[in-house]
Amino acid sequence: MTNGLDLADIQGNILRGYRMGDGRHFLLHLNDAAGARQFVAAVTPGSAASDPNVTTAEEWNDKPAYTFNVGFSFSGMSTLGVPPAVLNAFPKAFRRGPLGPYGEPDGESGSASGPTADVIVSLYTDENRSPQLERLTKQLREMFTRFNLKELQTQDARALAHHRVHFGYRDGIAQPQISGAPGRPVADLQPEARPGDFLLGCGYTNAFGGNYIGQLPGTLGDNATYASFRIMVQDVRAFDDFLTRTADRTGMDRELVAAKLMGRWRNGTPLVLSPEAPDPQHPISPDAINRFDYTPGPGHPAFYDDSEGLRCPLGAHSRRLNPRGALVVGKQHTHRLIRRGMPFGPPFDPDEPDDGHVRGLVGYFICGDFETQFEFILHTWGNRDFATYGIRGTTDPFVGRQRPGGGKFTIRTAGTNDPVVLTDLPQLVETSTEVYCFIPGIGGLRYLASLT
């Protein structure tokens, strides 16, 4: 027990990222309840089975040879034999499953393509441990056969140099800090998130003063969480061409265009702190890279006021999906997500743009409640057409659905009333596969394994 958190009962990769170099995700169908429950029992920590076992959130002194997680879709919970009364206690969004790939209510655009999985198994090792990955994969596939699980899809991932994504931006630098969670605290002007914003049960409270467990029994729901598992294809060639085209047309530097779209320079430096360039002589320390806001607020009354978006555009990805202390739609600091992702596909070479490789990002968007967190961010903040100057007529430049022929993005600059309006923003990201997962605590895994 650490600061009220039972780390031995929480699956790893929720409270703190693994920082492994290789990942392999297995999307599985459960053919029968008995075999499914035997599989759950075999991978639950404390079982008599050998590797692999689900990794917990317990701290380690030496990095393990592998880490391992498992989550279940609603169909998977049903196949396992969870009683109807308990199945009906799950929130509507989990029972319904993913909306359209841009979060449209009522499935306006249909679900993302890809198989419907009952279980997602995620295995991680370091880059120099490829034999370990293959050894464990072989063991897992033997288990899949033994317990009558069908492998629908497998998606590999591999970290790029300097923890970048294929678009060139440094990733994983703005995660919520959860009160009481292990790890070194990092300076951030956003308040700590409460454990109940992400973890169910155990008397935790969320930002609204309640708990997202609802009517689920504690034996299943305690220390569990929800996540959208997504495989997202990134059109790096289109992004690179857009930067070149925009720089040629506007006279802006390519890197400044990239920074305006994201709200940060590609090394992670926030535009609101360094609007002209990421100063290589005086770089912002990792401890201070999130110590900023877009407007003055409690605790920082003299902070630079960028409410008009002169430094960081109002529609920039990092600002649109996390407006920090700004008053927009909904209660402040209540729509946060934990992101655990890793790129797939080889690094993009601009000298060989048509190499035929598919590139993207795969991973989990973790939340305590799909509707108020993940779906709200994706649909309302990411894709809704706000009647706000600088955002009107636009969607998020990376995860938004762009109009046929190109989306719009507005860049305001000091000293002129005429903003730069880009109208040919291509569709940069497409979600190819999405599964809504319930990620139980270790006690929840034992509950599932014991069902009859």
Beta strands, then each sheet from edge to edge (+ up, - down):
strand 1: 22-30
strand 2: 67-72
strand 3: 119-125
strand 4: 149-158
strand 5: 225-234
strand 6: 338-344
strand 7: 360-367
strand 8: 407-411
strand 9: 420-425
strand 10: 429-439
sheet 1: 2+ 3- 1+ 4-
sheet 2: 6+ 7- 5+ 10-
sheet 3: 8+ 9-
end
